[in-house]
Amino acid sequence: PSPPPPSPPPPSPPPPSPPPPELHVATMPERSYVASCAQGDEMFDGDDSTSCYTDASHTDAVLIGFESTAQASAVEVVMSGYTGTVWLRARSHASGGGVDYSSYLSCIGGEYWGNAPGSGFDVSVDVTSAKAAAVFGLGALQDVDCIGIAMSPYHGSPVGVYDPRPYIYGVELLR
């Protein structure tokens, strides 16, 4: 009998993936509405030593509406005082980011933060209570009129823990 034919050469490995594009800070529009974070303007002053804080008494959500539409492919949040999952929702709405709770809800699509995993969110990141930046990738560049940042002692795996309360030092839109 003749020997078996030679085996074909192994396939070449796929080329390496290109590195992710570098994100840059987008121009931050003025806020039309900020709620659920005492001293909310401290999130936008560019000073990493100042912060706003939530009450840490139940499911917390930091609500931010913008005066004009921004474009972002990610949101960076510098925070501390909470360990667990943080859920973020970013939306665009024809009437903008809202000027009060009711119009903000129209932009963000309702009170999703009571059960963010069950009500829909765009992206989640697990954080520890140490002060650190968390980047929430939104995928492709999109219009953003409002964002909601939710934390919960009732949801996540494991459930979130306030230590002693969430502090938010900065929020930036990235492109």
Residue frames as a rotation matrix with the C-alpha (Angstrom) as fourth column:
PRO 1
0.574 0.819 0.000 0.00
0.819 -0.574 0.000 0.00
0.000 0.000 -1.000 0.00
SER 2
-0.162 -0.605 0.779 1.10
0.516 -0.725 -0.456 3.54
0.841 0.328 0.430 -0.62
PRO 3
-0.745 -0.147 -0.651 1.65
0.659 -0.318 -0.682 5.96
-0.107 -0.937 0.333 2.26
PRO 4
0.348 0.920 -0.182 -1.22
0.879 -0.388 -0.279 8.33
-0.327 -0.063 -0.943 3.14
PRO 5
0.246 -0.250 0.937 -1.08
0.587 -0.731 -0.349 11.74
0.772 0.635 -0.033 1.50
PRO 6
-0.769 -0.583 -0.261 0.60
0.560 -0.420 -0.714 14.45
0.307 -0.696 0.650 3.58
SER 7
0.115 0.788 -0.605 -1.59
0.936 -0.289 -0.199 16.47
-0.332 -0.543 -0.771 5.91
PRO 8
0.413 0.042 0.910 -2.41
0.519 -0.831 -0.198 20.00
0.748 0.554 -0.365 4.82
PRO 9
-0.717 -0.696 0.037 -0.50
0.380 -0.436 -0.815 22.66
0.584 -0.571 0.578 6.73
PRO 10
-0.248 0.644 -0.724 -2.28
0.915 -0.090 -0.394 24.04
-0.319 -0.760 -0.567 9.79
PRO 11
0.533 0.493 0.687 -4.32
0.698 -0.716 -0.028 27.18
0.479 0.494 -0.726 9.13
SER 12
-0.580 -0.713 0.394 -2.59
0.399 -0.670 -0.626 30.45
0.710 -0.206 0.673 9.81
PRO 13
-0.378 0.461 -0.803 -3.68
0.850 -0.170 -0.498 32.16
-0.366 -0.871 -0.328 13.02
PRO 14
0.601 0.635 0.485 -6.00
0.762 -0.639 -0.107 35.12
0.241 0.434 -0.868 12.50
PRO 15
-0.307 -0.708 0.635 -4.31
0.373 -0.704 -0.605 38.50
0.876 0.051 0.480 12.45
PRO 16
-0.678 0.053 -0.733 -4.29
0.721 -0.143 -0.678 40.26
-0.141 -0.988 0.058 15.82
SER 17
0.458 0.882 0.109 -7.22
0.883 -0.466 0.053 42.54
0.098 0.072 -0.993 16.53
PRO 18
-0.180 -0.494 0.850 -6.44
0.311 -0.849 -0.428 46.21
0.933 0.187 0.307 16.18
PRO 19
-0.830 -0.099 -0.549 -6.10
0.558 -0.162 -0.814 48.00
-0.009 -0.982 0.190 19.49
PRO 20
0.252 0.960 -0.120 -9.28
0.955 -0.267 -0.131 49.73
-0.158 -0.082 -0.984 20.66
PRO 21
0.096 -0.212 0.972 -9.45
0.482 -0.845 -0.232 53.34
0.871 0.491 0.021 19.55
GLU 22
-0.780 -0.404 -0.477 -8.22
0.615 -0.359 -0.702 55.80
0.113 -0.841 0.529 22.11
LEU 23
0.318 0.948 0.009 -11.08
0.901 -0.305 0.307 57.65
0.294 -0.089 -0.952 23.75
HIS 24
-0.801 -0.496 0.336 -11.01
0.400 -0.860 -0.315 61.41
0.445 -0.118 0.888 24.16
VAL 25
-0.518 0.618 -0.592 -13.08
0.541 -0.300 -0.786 63.63
-0.663 -0.727 -0.179 26.41
ALA 26
-0.214 0.572 0.792 -16.06
0.868 -0.260 0.423 65.02
0.448 0.778 -0.441 24.54
THR 27
-0.817 0.050 0.574 -17.27
-0.173 -0.971 -0.162 68.54
0.550 -0.232 0.802 25.02
MET 28
-0.640 0.588 -0.494 -19.59
0.766 0.436 -0.473 68.46
-0.063 -0.681 -0.730 28.01
PRO 29
-0.246 0.627 0.739 -22.80
0.248 -0.696 0.674 70.42
0.937 0.349 0.016 27.55
GLU 30
-0.741 0.119 0.661 -24.25
-0.618 -0.506 -0.602 72.40
0.263 -0.854 0.449 30.42
ARG 31
-0.850 0.472 -0.231 -26.65
0.522 0.815 -0.253 70.46
0.069 -0.336 -0.939 32.59
SER 32
-0.443 0.800 0.406 -30.35
-0.386 -0.579 0.718 71.21
0.809 0.161 0.565 32.50
TYR 33
0.670 0.677 0.305 -31.18
-0.616 0.278 0.737 68.78
0.414 -0.682 0.603 35.31
VAL 34
-0.494 -0.746 -0.446 -29.14
-0.202 0.597 -0.776 67.02
0.845 -0.294 -0.446 38.02
ALA 35
0.402 0.679 0.614 -30.77
-0.815 -0.041 0.578 65.07
0.418 -0.733 0.537 40.84
SER 36
0.971 0.151 -0.188 -30.14
-0.033 0.855 0.518 62.49
0.239 -0.497 0.834 43.54
CYS 37
0.152 -0.954 -0.257 -26.59
0.912 0.236 -0.337 63.61
0.382 -0.183 0.906 44.20
ALA 38
0.838 0.159 -0.522 -26.14
0.427 -0.787 0.445 66.37
-0.341 -0.596 -0.727 46.79
GLN 39
0.225 -0.731 -0.644 -23.79
-0.341 -0.678 0.651 69.06
-0.913 0.074 -0.402 45.43
GLY 40
0.651 0.200 0.733 -24.33
0.441 0.687 -0.578 67.70
-0.619 0.699 0.359 41.91
ASP 41
0.945 -0.308 -0.111 -22.23
-0.285 -0.606 -0.743 70.36
0.162 0.733 -0.660 40.18
GLU 42
0.282 -0.881 0.378 -19.17
-0.731 0.058 0.680 68.88
-0.622 -0.469 -0.628 41.91
MET 43
0.418 -0.095 0.903 -19.34
0.374 0.924 -0.076 66.02
-0.828 0.370 0.422 39.35
PHE 44
0.667 0.001 0.745 -18.48
0.740 -0.113 -0.663 68.45
0.083 0.994 -0.076 36.56
ASP 45
0.946 -0.263 -0.190 -15.98
-0.198 -0.931 0.307 70.89
-0.258 -0.252 -0.933 38.07
GLY 46
0.636 -0.736 -0.232 -12.88
-0.108 0.213 -0.971 69.01
0.764 0.643 0.056 36.85
ASP 47
-0.174 -0.658 0.733 -11.59
-0.893 -0.209 -0.399 68.78
0.416 -0.723 -0.551 40.44
ASP 48
-0.028 0.099 -0.995 -11.02
-0.046 0.994 0.100 65.18
0.999 0.049 -0.023 41.51
SER 49
-0.905 -0.319 -0.282 -10.95
0.258 0.116 -0.959 66.24
0.339 -0.941 -0.023 45.18
THR 50
-0.622 0.773 0.123 -14.60
-0.702 -0.481 -0.524 67.39
-0.346 -0.412 0.843 45.22
SER 51
-0.937 0.327 -0.118 -17.60
0.243 0.860 0.449 65.11
0.249 0.392 -0.886 44.93
CYS 52
-0.158 0.936 0.313 -21.32
-0.900 -0.267 0.344 64.77
0.405 -0.228 0.885 45.20
TYR 53
-0.982 -0.163 0.099 -22.90
-0.190 0.862 -0.470 61.97
-0.008 -0.480 -0.877 47.19
THR 54
-0.244 0.927 -0.285 -26.10
-0.221 0.233 0.947 59.98
0.944 0.294 0.148 47.27
ASP 55
0.157 0.397 0.904 -28.21
-0.940 -0.221 0.260 59.18
0.303 -0.891 0.339 50.30
ALA 56
-0.698 -0.529 -0.483 -27.41
-0.427 0.848 -0.312 55.42
0.575 -0.012 -0.818 50.20
SER 57
-0.538 0.552 0.637 -30.77
-0.696 0.136 -0.705 54.58
-0.476 -0.823 0.311 51.73
HIS 58
0.468 0.678 0.566 -32.22
-0.063 0.665 -0.745 52.46
-0.881 0.313 0.354 48.90
THR 59
0.180 -0.383 0.906 -31.59
0.947 0.318 -0.054 51.96
-0.267 0.868 0.419 45.22
ASP 60
0.096 -0.257 -0.962 -29.66
0.094 -0.959 0.266 55.06
-0.991 -0.116 -0.068 44.19
ALA 61
0.253 -0.093 0.963 -29.64
0.966 0.073 -0.246 56.69
-0.047 0.993 0.109 40.79
VAL 62
-0.370 -0.403 -0.837 -27.77
0.241 -0.912 0.333 59.80
-0.897 -0.079 0.434 39.76
LEU 63
0.408 0.677 0.613 -29.85
0.828 0.009 -0.561 61.62
-0.385 0.736 -0.557 37.15
ILE 64
-0.422 -0.622 -0.660 -28.22
0.162 -0.768 0.620 63.96
-0.892 0.155 0.425 34.64
GLY 65
0.555 0.576 0.601 -29.92
0.756 -0.047 -0.653 65.85
-0.348 0.816 -0.461 31.80
PHE 66
-0.552 -0.830 -0.078 -28.04
0.669 -0.496 0.554 68.06
-0.498 0.254 0.829 29.36
GLU 67
0.029 0.522 -0.852 -29.09
-0.140 -0.842 -0.521 71.40
-0.990 0.135 0.049 27.83
SER 68
0.339 0.021 -0.941 -27.86
-0.933 -0.124 -0.339 70.30
-0.124 0.992 -0.022 24.42
THR 69
0.995 0.076 0.066 -27.15
-0.061 0.978 -0.199 66.98
-0.080 0.194 0.978 22.74
ALA 70
0.098 -0.995 0.026 -23.64
-0.861 -0.071 0.504 65.59
-0.500 -0.072 -0.863 23.10
GLN 71
0.679 0.019 -0.734 -22.02
-0.473 0.776 -0.417 62.73
0.562 0.631 0.536 21.23
ALA 72
-0.021 -0.672 0.741 -20.33
-0.960 0.220 0.172 59.94
-0.279 -0.707 -0.650 23.16
SER 73
0.188 0.039 -0.981 -19.21
-0.452 0.890 -0.051 56.36
0.872 0.453 0.185 22.75
ALA 74
-0.164 -0.220 -0.962 -18.47
0.723 0.636 -0.269 55.94
0.671 -0.740 0.055 26.47
VAL 75
0.639 0.296 0.709 -19.09
-0.300 -0.754 0.585 57.55
0.708 -0.587 -0.393 29.85
GLU 76
-0.360 -0.784 -0.506 -16.38
0.397 0.362 -0.843 57.70
0.844 -0.504 0.181 32.50
VAL 77
0.714 0.573 0.402 -17.46
-0.202 -0.382 0.902 57.93
0.670 -0.726 -0.157 36.14
VAL 78
-0.529 -0.841 -0.111 -14.94
-0.004 0.134 -0.991 58.45
0.848 -0.524 -0.074 38.95
MET 79
0.455 0.793 0.405 -16.49
-0.538 -0.117 0.835 57.20
0.710 -0.597 0.374 42.16
SER 80
-0.791 -0.568 -0.228 -15.95
-0.157 0.547 -0.822 55.58
0.592 -0.614 -0.522 45.54
GLY 81
-0.707 0.445 0.550 -18.00
-0.671 -0.176 -0.720 54.32
-0.224 -0.878 0.423 48.50
TYR 82
0.492 0.866 0.093 -19.86
-0.759 0.479 -0.442 51.51
-0.427 0.147 0.892 46.72
THR 83
-0.763 -0.637 0.114 -18.93
-0.511 0.701 0.497 47.94
-0.396 0.321 -0.860 45.84
GLY 84
-0.102 0.727 0.679 -21.03
0.297 0.674 -0.677 46.07
-0.949 0.133 -0.285 43.31
THR 85
-0.376 0.071 0.924 -22.61
0.925 0.083 0.370 46.56
-0.050 0.994 -0.096 39.93
VAL 86
-0.380 0.286 -0.879 -23.27
-0.079 -0.957 -0.277 50.04
-0.921 -0.036 0.387 38.56
TRP 87
-0.086 0.466 0.880 -25.79
0.923 0.371 -0.106 50.26
-0.376 0.803 -0.462 35.71
LEU 88
-0.615 -0.145 -0.775 -25.79
-0.063 -0.971 0.231 53.10
-0.786 0.191 0.588 33.21
ARG 89
0.172 0.668 0.724 -28.41
0.912 0.170 -0.373 54.17
-0.373 0.724 -0.580 30.70
ALA 90
-0.675 -0.352 -0.648 -27.75
0.049 -0.899 0.436 56.92
-0.736 0.262 0.624 28.13
ARG 91
0.030 0.797 0.604 -30.52
0.894 0.248 -0.373 58.27
-0.447 0.551 -0.705 25.91
SER 92
-0.991 -0.132 -0.033 -31.33
0.099 -0.862 0.497 60.91
-0.094 0.489 0.867 23.36
HIS 93
-0.157 0.987 -0.035 -34.75
0.855 0.118 -0.505 62.53
-0.495 -0.109 -0.862 23.21
ALA 94
-0.107 0.170 0.980 -36.30
0.834 -0.520 0.182 65.02
0.541 0.837 -0.086 20.81
SER 95
0.755 0.461 0.467 -37.20
0.166 -0.822 0.544 67.39
0.635 -0.333 -0.697 23.65
GLY 96
0.042 -0.870 0.491 -33.74
-0.524 -0.438 -0.731 67.19
0.851 -0.227 -0.474 25.29
GLY 97
-0.607 -0.536 -0.587 -32.43
0.156 0.644 -0.749 66.08
0.779 -0.546 -0.308 28.66
GLY 98
0.287 0.817 -0.501 -35.20
0.758 0.127 0.640 67.50
0.586 -0.563 -0.583 30.81
VAL 99
-0.371 -0.332 0.867 -35.50
-0.191 -0.887 -0.421 70.42
0.909 -0.322 0.266 33.19
ASP 100
-0.088 0.372 0.924 -37.38
-0.995 0.004 -0.097 68.61
-0.040 -0.928 0.370 35.98
TYR 101
-0.570 -0.186 0.801 -38.02
-0.393 0.917 -0.067 65.05
-0.722 -0.352 -0.595 37.11
SER 102
0.392 0.838 0.380 -40.96
0.018 0.406 -0.914 64.48
-0.920 0.366 0.144 34.77
SER 103
0.840 -0.091 -0.535 -39.22
-0.538 -0.264 -0.800 65.72
-0.069 0.960 -0.271 31.61
TYR 104
-0.295 -0.950 0.104 -36.02
-0.941 0.308 0.140 63.87
-0.165 -0.056 -0.985 32.62
LEU 105
-0.254 0.269 0.929 -38.05
-0.161 0.935 -0.315 60.63
-0.954 -0.230 -0.194 32.84
SER 106
0.833 0.539 -0.126 -39.29
-0.178 0.045 -0.983 61.26
-0.524 0.841 0.134 29.29
CYS 107
0.380 -0.777 -0.502 -35.68
-0.905 -0.202 -0.374 61.43
0.189 0.597 -0.780 28.14
ILE 108
-0.554 -0.751 0.359 -34.28
-0.819 0.568 -0.074 58.46
-0.149 -0.336 -0.930 30.06
GLY 109
-0.405 0.456 -0.792 -37.30
-0.428 0.671 0.605 56.22
0.808 0.584 -0.077 29.39
GLY 110
0.636 0.766 -0.089 -38.71
-0.225 0.295 0.929 55.78
0.738 -0.571 0.360 32.89
GLU 111
0.387 -0.420 0.821 -37.54
-0.921 -0.140 0.363 54.82
-0.037 -0.897 -0.441 36.35
TYR 112
0.536 -0.228 -0.813 -35.31
-0.274 0.864 -0.423 51.91
0.798 0.450 0.401 35.36
TRP 113
-0.377 -0.884 0.276 -33.13
-0.546 -0.028 -0.837 52.13
0.748 -0.466 -0.472 38.48
GLY 114
0.229 0.507 0.831 -35.58
-0.965 0.230 0.126 50.38
-0.127 -0.831 0.542 40.85
ASN 115
0.481 -0.163 0.862 -34.64
0.050 0.986 0.159 47.15
-0.875 -0.033 0.482 39.08
ALA 116
0.148 -0.492 -0.858 -31.98
-0.842 -0.517 0.151 48.06
-0.518 0.701 -0.491 36.52
PRO 117
-0.832 -0.508 0.224 -31.19
-0.315 0.763 0.564 44.43
-0.458 0.398 -0.795 35.58
GLY 118
-0.462 0.735 0.495 -34.86
0.681 0.652 -0.333 43.74
-0.568 0.184 -0.802 34.89
SER 119
0.499 0.737 -0.457 -35.85
0.345 -0.652 -0.675 47.11
-0.795 0.179 -0.579 33.42
GLY 120
0.671 -0.292 0.681 -33.14
0.705 -0.030 -0.708 47.61
0.227 0.956 0.186 30.86
PHE 121
0.594 -0.615 -0.518 -29.83
-0.116 -0.703 0.702 49.39
-0.796 -0.357 -0.489 30.94
ASP 122
0.830 -0.318 -0.458 -27.14
-0.520 -0.145 -0.842 50.04
0.201 0.937 -0.286 28.36
VAL 123
0.098 -0.883 -0.460 -24.04
-0.013 0.461 -0.887 48.84
0.995 0.093 0.034 30.15
SER 124
0.975 0.138 0.174 -22.94
-0.174 -0.010 0.985 47.74
0.138 -0.990 0.015 33.60
VAL 125
0.006 -0.997 -0.076 -19.57
-0.228 0.072 -0.971 47.74
0.974 0.023 -0.227 35.34
ASP 126
0.732 0.121 -0.670 -18.55
0.574 0.420 0.703 46.13
0.366 -0.899 0.239 38.62
VAL 127
0.156 -0.648 0.746 -16.71
-0.285 -0.752 -0.594 48.51
0.946 -0.120 -0.302 40.95
THR 128
-0.062 -0.208 -0.976 -15.11
0.896 0.420 -0.146 48.39
0.440 -0.883 0.160 44.40
SER 129
0.784 0.492 -0.379 -15.45
0.618 -0.674 0.404 51.02
-0.057 -0.552 -0.832 47.10
ALA 130
-0.175 -0.907 -0.382 -11.95
0.671 -0.394 0.628 52.36
-0.720 -0.146 0.678 46.39
LYS 131
0.440 0.286 -0.851 -11.83
-0.283 -0.855 -0.434 55.60
-0.852 0.432 -0.296 44.43
ALA 132
-0.617 -0.595 0.515 -11.43
0.305 0.423 0.853 54.65
-0.726 0.683 -0.079 40.77
ALA 133
-0.388 0.444 -0.808 -12.64
-0.837 -0.537 0.106 55.46
-0.387 0.717 0.580 37.27
ALA 134
-0.278 0.396 0.875 -15.17
0.363 0.887 -0.287 53.16
-0.890 0.237 -0.390 35.65
VAL 135
-0.737 0.024 -0.675 -15.64
-0.589 -0.511 0.626 53.41
-0.330 0.859 0.391 31.89
PHE 136
-0.009 0.848 0.530 -19.05
0.114 0.527 -0.842 52.46
-0.993 0.053 -0.101 30.52
GLY 137
-0.924 -0.373 -0.087 -18.66
-0.063 -0.075 0.995 51.67
-0.378 0.925 0.046 26.81
LEU 138
-0.005 0.980 -0.198 -21.74
-0.398 -0.183 -0.899 52.55
-0.917 0.074 0.391 24.78
GLY 139
0.190 0.006 0.982 -20.51
0.756 0.637 -0.150 50.98
-0.627 0.771 0.117 21.55
ALA 140
-0.205 -0.233 0.950 -20.78
0.905 -0.416 0.093 53.25
0.373 0.879 0.296 18.55
LEU 141
-0.983 -0.141 -0.115 -20.80
0.168 -0.947 -0.273 57.01
-0.070 -0.288 0.955 18.84
GLN 142
-0.207 0.975 0.081 -24.32
0.887 0.152 0.436 58.13
0.413 0.162 -0.896 19.74
ASP 143
-0.287 0.248 0.925 -26.30
-0.200 -0.960 0.196 61.23
0.937 -0.129 0.325 20.67
VAL 144
-0.388 0.127 -0.913 -26.77
0.858 0.411 -0.308 61.66
0.336 -0.903 -0.268 24.42
ASP 145
-0.076 0.445 0.893 -29.24
-0.134 -0.892 0.433 64.05
0.988 -0.087 0.127 26.09
CYS 146
0.446 0.250 0.859 -29.44
-0.869 -0.106 0.483 62.32
0.212 -0.962 0.170 29.47
ILE 147
-0.357 -0.519 -0.777 -27.73
-0.168 0.854 -0.493 59.63
0.919 -0.045 -0.392 31.52
GLY 148
0.682 0.489 0.545 -28.74
-0.662 0.094 0.744 57.68
0.312 -0.867 0.387 34.59
ILE 149
-0.427 -0.844 -0.325 -26.18
-0.416 0.503 -0.757 55.99
0.803 -0.188 -0.566 36.87
ALA 150
0.569 0.785 0.244 -27.80
-0.633 0.229 0.739 53.38
0.524 -0.575 0.628 39.14
MET 151
-0.715 -0.689 -0.118 -26.53
-0.398 0.540 -0.742 51.47
0.575 -0.483 -0.660 42.19
SER 152
0.347 0.936 0.049 -28.48
-0.644 0.201 0.738 49.01
0.682 -0.288 0.673 44.30
PRO 153
-0.580 -0.463 0.671 -28.20
-0.807 0.438 -0.395 47.06
-0.111 -0.771 -0.627 47.56
TYR 154
0.198 0.787 0.585 -30.89
-0.545 0.584 -0.601 44.71
-0.815 -0.200 0.544 46.17
HIS 155
0.982 0.188 -0.009 -29.51
-0.096 0.457 -0.884 43.71
-0.162 0.869 0.467 42.77
GLY 156
0.287 -0.912 -0.292 -26.28
-0.874 -0.125 -0.469 42.49
0.392 0.390 -0.833 41.21
SER 157
0.975 -0.035 -0.218 -24.18
0.097 0.956 0.277 39.44
0.199 -0.291 0.936 41.89
PRO 158
-0.476 0.453 -0.754 -23.20
0.880 0.254 -0.403 39.93
0.009 -0.855 -0.519 44.61
VAL 159
0.623 0.758 0.190 -25.64
0.734 -0.652 0.192 42.65
0.270 0.020 -0.963 45.63
GLY 160
0.034 -0.612 0.790 -24.22
0.200 -0.770 -0.606 46.15
0.979 0.179 0.096 45.99
VAL 161
0.307 -0.045 -0.951 -22.85
0.951 0.048 0.305 47.42
0.032 -0.998 0.058 49.30
TYR 162
0.702 -0.055 0.710 -22.66
0.030 -0.994 -0.107 51.07
0.711 0.096 -0.696 50.35
ASP 163
0.409 -0.673 -0.616 -19.38
0.911 0.343 0.230 51.88
0.056 -0.655 0.754 52.13
PRO 164
-0.731 0.658 -0.179 -20.54
0.298 0.073 -0.952 54.31
-0.614 -0.749 -0.250 53.58
ARG 165
0.501 0.853 -0.146 -22.28
0.185 -0.270 -0.945 55.94
-0.846 0.446 -0.293 50.57
PRO 166
0.250 -0.400 0.882 -21.53
0.965 0.173 -0.195 56.49
-0.075 0.900 0.430 46.89
TYR 167
0.248 -0.290 -0.924 -19.39
0.014 -0.953 0.303 59.53
-0.969 -0.088 -0.232 46.12
ILE 168
0.560 -0.062 0.826 -19.10
0.822 0.169 -0.544 60.69
-0.106 0.984 0.146 42.51
TYR 169
-0.006 -0.724 -0.690 -16.03
0.413 -0.630 0.658 62.81
-0.911 -0.281 0.302 41.77
GLY 170
-0.514 -0.220 -0.829 -16.44
-0.573 -0.631 0.523 63.20
-0.638 0.744 0.198 38.05
VAL 171
0.302 0.581 0.755 -18.54
0.443 0.616 -0.651 62.29
-0.844 0.532 -0.072 35.02
GLU 172
-0.359 -0.438 -0.824 -17.17
-0.562 -0.604 0.565 62.70
-0.745 0.666 -0.029 31.51
LEU 173
0.826 0.538 0.167 -18.51
-0.120 0.458 -0.881 61.83
-0.550 0.708 0.442 28.13
LEU 174
-0.282 -0.956 0.078 -15.91
-0.211 0.141 0.967 60.16
-0.936 0.256 -0.242 25.92
ARG 175
0.787 0.476 -0.392 -15.76
-0.484 0.081 -0.871 59.83
-0.383 0.876 0.294 22.14
